[in-house]
Every structure is written in C-alpha cells, then in structure tokens.
C-alpha cells in the first residue's frame, strides 16, 4: 500500500510528464503552422508519428521484388 508521500510523488511525476507532452505538442503545432513549408511538413509528419493509433500498413513489395527475394537476391 502506498503512503501519502509516495502517492504525491507519483501524482507530481504524472503532472510533469503531462506538461512535457503538452509543451511538445504545442511547439510542434506552432512550428507546423508558422514556419516555411519544408519545416512545416516535417512538423506535421512528427505529429502523425506521435498519434496513438497505428498507421497504415506498409505497401506490399512489387512482384519482381518478391521473385528476387525467393531466388536468393539475384
């Protein structure tokens, strides 16, 4: 069973982690909206990576690549 002090430390740690995540997302959003296009695109890609949902599956290799892999990479 946790003591009151241990519970307070866990709560403080959670608050600090939440604030850090919020600050990171805030900086990324500001970067995505207020910077030149190339940097903005990078920020949007980072925001996509930070989402909790899984991304789309990777594309299937071309038939010729599968054939080469089956033949031992020739």
N, C-alpha and C positions, 0 to 999 in steps of 0.2 A: 504494500500500500504506500502511495506517495504521500510525503509530508506536504504541508502548505508551501514551504520554501521550494521544494522540487517542482511542484505544480506551477508556482510563479515563474521559475526559471524556464520551464517548457513553454509557458504562455508568452514570455518575453522573446524566446527564440523564434516561435511561430510568427510573432508580430514583426520581428526584424526580417525574417525570410519573406514575408508577405510584402513588406515595404520595399525590399530589394527587387522583387519580381515586378512590382508596380512601377518602380522607377525605371527599370529596364524597358518595360513595355512603353512607358511614356517617352523615353528617349528615342526608341525605335519609331514610334508614331510621329514624333516631331521631325525626326530625320526623314522619314518616308514622305512627309507632306511638305517640308520646307527646304529641301536641298535639290541640287541638279538631278536630272533624270537618271543618270547612271547610278548614283549613290542611292537615290530613292528606290530604284528597282532592287538593289541589294537589301535594303532595309525591309521591303515588303517580302522578299524571299526568306529573310530571317524570321519575320513574324509568322510566315507559313510553317516554318520548321518548329516554331515554339508551340503550335497548336497541339492539343491533347489528342485529337483524332488522327488516326493513321492516314497517310497519304495514299494516292492512287498506286496500284501495283506497278512495278517496272515493266516496260514494254517487253514483249516476247522477242527473243532473238530471231533474226531473219532465217529462213530455211537453209540458206547456204552456210550460215554460221553454225547451225546445228549439225549439218552434214560434216563440216570440217572438224567439229568437236568429236563427233563419233569416229572419225577416221584418224584421230590422234593428232589433230592440229596441223595437218599438212595443207 
